[in-house]
Amino acid sequence: MNNNYLILIEKFKDYYSDIFEEGLIKEIIKFSHFEKIKAGELLVDIGDDLTHIPLIFEGIVKVIRHKGETSSELALYYLKPGDTCAISFINCIESKKSIFEGIVETDLEAVFVPIDIIDEWFTKYKSWRRFIIDSYHFRLMEMLESIDSLAFMNMNERLLKYLKDKAKRYNVKELQITHQEIANDMNTSRVVISRIIKQLQKERKIDSSRNKIRVL
């Protein structure tokens, strides 16, 4: 039994032992490959063939959608430790190309499960089937929340929610982020974000300094 196997067993105990049975975990380790990917790297691009799905141990992946051929983008949802991208699973089994872009936001550690085995597990392991269905439902709810935010919230409310959600996701009180990064995620301009941040600061809802924002 090699050291890498023991390391992966421990990682699965930390993040997936309450989800998957021991037999499934052993099969995942047997058929998958483990990768470390640095922050800022592209995990998947629009148009890529999807041959694997990730099971995340460490790090955060931002899933975004581009508008046509422009540089305009919108952050749809985020993958964190204990997650997978169930939408990628659906695309995998239907042999469809990726319609999203996945960016590694913080250094990523994950195993990547090949498509030729995940369909078999769907019938073989109830826990795998439940995990994929629950993951798909959760991702769908996140996308609906994004749509609701666009449809029913004004920009001030959207920005405040964005900052609160991001601080919670990273488990920090102070975010280190530029106005341009926020604008990219929210599909608006840096000028608009800067103006609203000033308003929110006047209302004492946030505290802002250069590239730092704290939600009060």
Backbone hydrogen bonds in HBPLUS format (Angstrom, degrees):
<---DONOR---> <-ACCEPTOR-->    atom                        ^
c    i                          cat <-CA-CA->   ^        H-A-AA   ^      H-
h    n   atom  resd res      DA  || num        DHA   H-A  angle D-A-AA Bond
n    s   type  num  typ     dist DA aas  dist angle  dist       angle   num
A0006-LEU N   A0002-ASN O   3.32 MM   4  6.72 158.4  2.37 148.0 153.3     1
A0007-ILE N   A0003-ASN O   2.95 MM   4  6.23 153.7  2.02 150.7 158.4     2
A0008-LEU N   A0004-ASN O   2.97 MM   4  6.21 159.7  2.01 149.1 153.9     3
A0009-ILE N   A0005-TYR O   2.94 MM   4  6.19 154.9  2.00 149.4 156.7     4
A0010-GLU N   A0006-LEU O   3.11 MM   4  6.34 157.3  2.16 144.9 149.9     5
A0011-LYS N   A0007-ILE O   3.02 MM   4  6.33 152.5  2.09 145.3 153.3     6
A0012-PHE N   A0008-LEU O   2.88 MM   4  6.13 159.1  1.93 153.2 158.3     7
A0013-LYS N   A0009-ILE O   2.97 MM   4  6.23 147.6  2.08 143.2 152.5     8
A0014-ASP N   A0010-GLU O   3.05 MM   4  6.33 147.2  2.16 143.2 151.5     9
A0015-TYR N   A0011-LYS O   3.09 MM   4  6.35 150.3  2.18 148.4 155.6    10
A0016-TYR N   A0012-PHE O   2.73 MM   4  4.97 154.2  1.80 136.5 144.4    11
A0017-SER N   A0012-PHE O   2.87 MM   5  5.86 114.1  2.31 157.4 155.7    12
A0019-ILE N   A0016-TYR O   2.91 MM   3  5.09 158.1  1.96 110.5 116.9    13
A0020-PHE N   A0016-TYR O   2.88 MM   4  5.97 170.1  1.89 179.0 175.6    14
A0025-ILE N   A0021-GLU O   3.10 MM   4  6.42 162.2  2.13 156.4 161.9    15
A0026-LYS N   A0022-GLU O   3.02 MM   4  6.29 159.8  2.06 153.7 158.3    16
A0027-GLU N   A0023-GLY O   3.13 MM   4  6.40 150.2  2.22 140.3 148.3    17
A0028-ILE N   A0024-LEU O   2.83 MM   4  6.12 157.9  1.88 155.6 162.1    18
A0029-ILE N   A0025-ILE O   3.02 MM   4  6.28 165.1  2.04 152.7 155.8    19
A0030-LYS N   A0026-LYS O   3.01 MM   4  6.16 149.6  2.10 139.1 147.9    20
A0031-PHE N   A0027-GLU O   2.98 MM   4  6.17 160.3  2.02 156.6 159.2    21
A0032-SER N   A0028-ILE O   2.90 MM   4  5.64 140.4  2.06 150.3 158.7    22
A0033-HIS N   A0112-PHE O   3.32 MM  79  5.48 153.6  2.40 133.2 138.4    23
A0112-PHE N   A0033-HIS O   2.84 MM  79  5.48 156.6  1.89 151.7 158.3    24
A0035-GLU N   A0110-ALA O   2.90 MM  75  5.68 164.2  1.92 169.4 174.7    25
A0110-ALA N   A0035-GLU O   3.11 MM  75  5.68 162.1  2.14 159.1 164.3    26
A0037-ILE N   A0108-LEU O   2.86 MM  71  4.98 155.5  1.92 135.8 144.0    27
A0108-LEU N   A0037-ILE O   2.75 MM  71  4.98 169.0  1.76 162.2 161.3    28
A0041-GLU N   A0038-LYS O   3.25 MM   3  5.98 160.4  2.29 137.2 139.4    29
A0040-GLY N   A0104-VAL O   2.62 MM  64  5.34 176.7  1.63 158.6 157.5    30
A0104-VAL N   A0041-GLU O   2.99 MM  63  5.55 179.0  1.99 172.7 172.6    31
A0043-LEU N   A0102-GLY O   2.75 MM  59  5.20 153.5  1.82 153.5 159.3    32
A0044-VAL N   A0102-GLY O   3.40 MM  58  5.01 157.5  2.45 126.2 129.5    33
A0102-GLY N   A0044-VAL O   2.84 MM  58  5.01 164.2  1.86 140.2 144.8    34
A0048-ASP N   A0045-ASP O   3.10 MM   3  5.56 162.5  2.13 133.7 134.1    35
A0047-GLY N   A0098-SER O   2.80 MM  51  5.02 167.7  1.82 137.0 141.1    36
A0098-SER N   A0048-ASP O   2.85 MM  50  5.31 160.6  1.89 150.3 156.3    37
A0115-ILE N   A0051-THR O   2.85 MM  64  5.43 148.9  1.95 154.5 149.0    38
A0053-ILE N   A0113-VAL O   2.96 MM  60  5.30 146.0  2.07 138.0 146.8    39
A0113-VAL N   A0053-ILE O   2.82 MM  60  5.30 162.6  1.85 159.5 154.4    40
A0055-LEU N   A0111-VAL O   2.84 MM  56  5.36 146.9  1.94 157.5 165.9    41
A0111-VAL N   A0055-LEU O   3.08 MM  56  5.36 154.4  2.14 147.7 150.4    42
A0056-ILE N   A0083-ASP O   3.16 MM  27  5.73 171.3  2.17 164.2 166.9    43
A0082-GLY N   A0056-ILE O   2.88 MM  26  5.60 169.5  1.89 148.0 147.3    44
A0057-PHE N   A0109-GLU O   2.80 MM  52  5.41 167.5  1.82 155.6 157.4    45
A0058-GLU N   A0109-GLU O   3.16 MM  51  4.89 162.7  2.20 132.6 136.0    46
A0109-GLU N   A0058-GLU O   2.96 MM  51  4.89 156.8  2.01 130.1 129.1    47
A0105-GLU N   A0060-ILE O   2.75 MM  45  5.39 151.4  1.83 150.1 158.7    48
A0061-VAL N   A0079-LEU O   2.89 MM  18  4.98 157.6  1.94 140.9 148.1    49
A0079-LEU N   A0061-VAL O   2.80 MM  18  4.98 161.2  1.83 146.7 153.3    50
A0062-LYS N   A0103-ILE O   2.80 MM  41  5.17 160.0  1.84 160.6 158.9    51
A0103-ILE N   A0062-LYS O   2.86 MM  41  5.17 164.5  1.88 152.8 154.6    52
A0063-VAL N   A0077-TYR O   2.93 MM  14  5.51 171.0  1.94 169.2 168.1    53
A0076-LEU N   A0063-VAL O   2.85 MM  13  5.78 160.6  1.89 156.0 162.7    54
A0064-ILE N   A0101-GLU O   2.82 MM  37  5.27 165.6  1.84 156.7 161.0    55
A0101-GLU N   A0064-ILE O   2.97 MM  37  5.27 162.0  2.00 153.4 157.4    56
A0065-ARG N   A0074-LEU O   2.98 MM   9  5.41 157.6  2.03 145.7 151.6    57
A0074-LEU N   A0065-ARG O   2.98 MM   9  5.41 141.5  2.14 142.3 154.3    58
A0067-LYS N   A0072-SER O   3.07 MM   5  5.64 156.7  2.12 147.4 148.7    59
A0070-THR N   A0067-LYS O   3.14 MM   3  5.96 145.9  2.27 146.7 149.7    60
A0075-ALA N   A0185-ASP O   3.17 MM 110  5.10 174.4  2.18 139.8 138.8    61
A0083-ASP N   A0080-LYS O   2.96 MM   3  5.58 143.7  2.10 149.8 151.9    62
A0088-SER N   A0085-CYS O   3.03 MM   3  5.40 127.6  2.32 104.1 116.9    63
A0089-PHE N   A0085-CYS O   3.28 MM   4  6.74 143.5  2.42 138.2 148.5    64
A0090-ILE N   A0086-ALA O   3.07 MM   4  6.48 153.0  2.14 147.7 152.6    65
A0091-ASN N   A0087-ILE O   3.03 MM   4  6.34 163.2  2.06 148.1 152.6    66
A0092-CYS N   A0088-SER O   2.74 MM   4  5.91 149.6  1.83 146.3 155.6    67
A0093-ILE N   A0089-PHE O   3.04 MM   4  6.33 168.2  2.06 158.9 158.4    68
A0094-GLU N   A0090-ILE O   3.17 MM   4  6.29 139.2  2.35 141.4 152.2    69
A0096-LYS N   A0091-ASN O   2.80 MM   5  4.85 167.3  1.82 148.1 149.5    70
A0095-SER N   A0092-CYS O   2.98 MM   3  4.99 160.0  2.02 106.2 111.8    71
A0117-ILE N   A0114-PRO O   3.27 MM   3  6.01 169.1  2.28 119.9 123.0    72
A0121-TRP N   A0117-ILE O   3.15 MM   4  6.51 155.3  2.22 151.6 158.3    73
A0122-PHE N   A0118-ILE O   3.20 MM   4  6.36 134.2  2.42 134.7 145.8    74
A0122-PHE N   A0119-ASP O   3.18 MM   3  5.12 130.9  2.44  92.4 105.6    75
A0123-THR N   A0120-GLU O   3.24 MM   3  5.79 143.7  2.38 110.3 117.9    76
A0124-LYS N   A0120-GLU O   3.06 MM   4  6.20 149.0  2.15 143.4 152.9    77
A0125-TYR N   A0121-TRP O   2.85 MM   4  5.36 170.5  1.85 141.9 143.5    78
A0129-ARG N   A0125-TYR O   3.13 MM   4  6.46 164.1  2.16 153.0 157.1    79
A0130-ARG N   A0126-LYS O   2.90 MM   4  6.11 162.7  1.93 152.9 157.5    80
A0131-PHE N   A0127-SER O   2.93 MM   4  6.01 152.9  2.00 138.9 146.7    81
A0132-ILE N   A0128-TRP O   2.96 MM   4  6.20 164.1  1.99 154.5 157.3    82
A0133-ILE N   A0129-ARG O   3.04 MM   4  6.20 167.1  2.05 150.7 154.6    83
A0134-ASP N   A0130-ARG O   2.85 MM   4  5.92 165.9  1.87 150.1 154.8    84
A0135-SER N   A0131-PHE O   2.87 MM   4  5.94 155.1  1.93 143.5 151.1    85
A0136-TYR N   A0132-ILE O   2.88 MM   4  6.06 159.3  1.93 149.2 154.7    86
A0137-HIS N   A0133-ILE O   2.96 MM   4  6.18 160.3  2.00 149.2 154.7    87
A0138-PHE N   A0134-ASP O   2.89 MM   4  6.10 159.1  1.94 148.9 154.6    88
A0139-ARG N   A0135-SER O   2.92 MM   4  6.14 163.2  1.95 152.6 156.7    89
A0140-LEU N   A0136-TYR O   2.95 MM   4  6.12 155.9  2.01 146.5 153.6    90
A0141-MET N   A0137-HIS O   2.94 MM   4  6.21 155.3  2.00 148.0 154.5    91
A0142-GLU N   A0138-PHE O   2.96 MM   4  6.24 150.2  2.05 145.6 154.0    92
A0143-MET N   A0139-ARG O   2.98 MM   4  6.29 154.5  2.04 148.3 154.7    93
A0144-LEU N   A0140-LEU O   2.93 MM   4  6.20 154.8  1.99 148.8 156.1    94
A0145-GLU N   A0141-MET O   2.89 MM   4  6.08 147.3  2.00 141.7 150.8    95
A0146-SER N   A0142-GLU O   3.00 MM   4  6.32 146.5  2.12 141.1 150.0    96
A0147-ILE N   A0143-MET O   2.97 MM   4  6.30 152.1  2.05 144.8 152.3    97
A0148-ASP N   A0144-LEU O   2.81 MM   4  6.08 160.9  1.85 150.1 155.3    98
A0149-SER N   A0145-GLU O   2.89 MM   4  6.06 154.0  1.96 143.6 150.8    99
A0150-LEU N   A0146-SER O   3.07 MM   4  6.34 155.0  2.13 144.0 150.0   100
A0151-ALA N   A0147-ILE O   2.88 MM   4  6.09 153.1  1.95 150.1 158.4   101
A0152-PHE N   A0148-ASP O   2.78 MM   4  5.65 164.1  1.80 155.8 158.6   102
A0153-MET N   A0149-SER O   3.23 MM   4  5.17 148.4  2.33 127.0 131.3   103
A0158-ARG N   A0154-ASN O   2.95 MM   4  6.22 161.1  1.99 156.5 162.7   104
A0159-LEU N   A0155-MET O   2.90 MM   4  6.03 160.8  1.94 149.1 153.6   105
A0160-LEU N   A0156-ASN O   3.07 MM   4  6.26 163.8  2.09 148.3 152.6   106
A0161-LYS N   A0157-GLU O   2.97 MM   4  6.12 161.5  2.01 148.8 154.1   107
A0162-TYR N   A0158-ARG O   2.85 MM   4  6.03 157.7  1.90 147.5 154.4   108
A0163-LEU N   A0159-LEU O   2.97 MM   4  6.23 160.4  2.01 152.7 156.6   109
A0164-LYS N   A0160-LEU O   3.01 MM   4  6.23 161.9  2.04 149.7 154.6   110
A0165-ASP N   A0161-LYS O   2.86 MM   4  6.00 168.3  1.87 156.7 160.1   111
A0166-LYS N   A0162-TYR O   2.95 MM   4  6.07 156.8  2.00 146.7 153.3   112
A0167-ALA N   A0163-LEU O   2.98 MM   4  6.13 161.4  2.02 148.3 153.0   113
A0168-LYS N   A0164-LYS O   3.01 MM   4  6.20 156.7  2.07 147.6 154.1   114
A0169-ARG N   A0165-ASP O   2.87 MM   4  6.04 155.5  1.93 146.3 153.5   115
A0170-TYR N   A0166-LYS O   3.04 MM   4  6.23 154.8  2.11 148.8 154.2   116
A0171-ASN N   A0167-ALA O   2.86 MM   4  5.72 110.9  2.35 130.8 148.0   117
A0172-VAL N   A0167-ALA O   3.00 MM   5  5.21 159.5  2.04 145.6 151.4   118
A0171-ASN N   A0168-LYS O   3.15 MM   3  4.79 143.2  2.29  91.2 102.1   119
A0175-LEU N   A0213-ILE O   2.75 MM  38  5.15 165.2  1.77 161.8 156.7   120
A0213-ILE N   A0175-LEU O   2.89 MM  38  5.15 153.0  1.97 144.2 152.5   121
A0177-ILE N   A0211-ASN O   2.96 MM  34  5.03 126.3  2.26 114.9 127.5   122
A0182-ILE N   A0178-THR O   3.20 MM   4  6.55 158.6  2.24 148.4 153.5   123
A0183-ALA N   A0179-HIS O   2.93 MM   4  6.15 159.9  1.97 146.3 152.3   124
A0184-ASN N   A0180-GLN O   2.90 MM   4  6.15 154.0  1.97 147.9 154.2   125
A0185-ASP N   A0181-GLU O   3.11 MM   4  6.36 162.5  2.14 148.0 151.8   126
A0186-MET N   A0182-ILE O   2.96 MM   4  6.17 149.6  2.05 151.3 160.2   127
A0187-ASN N   A0183-ALA O   2.89 MM   4  5.78 105.7  2.45 139.3 154.4   128
A0188-THR N   A0183-ALA O   3.02 MM   5  4.99 167.0  2.04 140.2 144.4   129
A0187-ASN N   A0184-ASN O   3.37 MM   3  5.17 160.8  2.41  98.1 103.6   130
A0193-ILE N   A0189-SER O   3.21 MM   4  6.55 163.3  2.24 149.9 154.0   131
A0194-SER N   A0190-ARG O   2.89 MM   4  6.08 165.1  1.91 156.0 159.9   132
A0195-ARG N   A0191-VAL O   3.04 MM   4  6.22 156.0  2.10 145.7 151.9   133
A0196-ILE N   A0192-VAL O   3.05 MM   4  6.31 161.8  2.09 152.0 156.5   134
A0197-ILE N   A0193-ILE O   2.89 MM   4  6.06 160.0  1.93 154.9 160.7   135
A0198-LYS N   A0194-SER O   3.16 MM   4  6.35 154.0  2.23 142.5 148.4   136
A0199-GLN N   A0195-ARG O   3.15 MM   4  6.48 151.2  2.23 141.9 149.7   137
A0200-LEU N   A0196-ILE O   2.81 MM   4  6.11 165.0  1.83 159.6 162.8   138
A0201-GLN N   A0197-ILE O   2.93 MM   4  6.05 146.4  2.04 142.4 151.7   139
A0202-LYS N   A0198-LYS O   3.02 MM   4  6.25 152.9  2.09 143.7 150.6   140
A0203-GLU N   A0199-GLN O   2.99 MM   4  6.30 145.7  2.11 146.0 155.9   141
A0205-LYS N   A0200-LEU O   2.94 MM   5  5.38 170.6  1.95 165.2 162.5   142
A0204-ARG N   A0201-GLN O   2.99 MM   3  4.86 155.4  2.06 101.0 107.9   143
A0216-LEU N   A0205-LYS O   2.91 MM  11  5.27 161.2  1.94 128.8 133.3   144
A0207-ASP N   A0214-ARG O   2.71 MM   7  5.04 150.6  1.79 148.3 157.8   145
A0214-ARG N   A0207-ASP O   2.78 MM   7  5.04 159.9  1.82 152.1 158.7   146
A0209-SER N   A0212-LYS O   2.93 MM   3  5.18 165.0  1.95 146.9 151.2   147
A0212-LYS N   A0209-SER O   3.05 MM   3  5.18 171.8  2.06 126.3 123.8   148
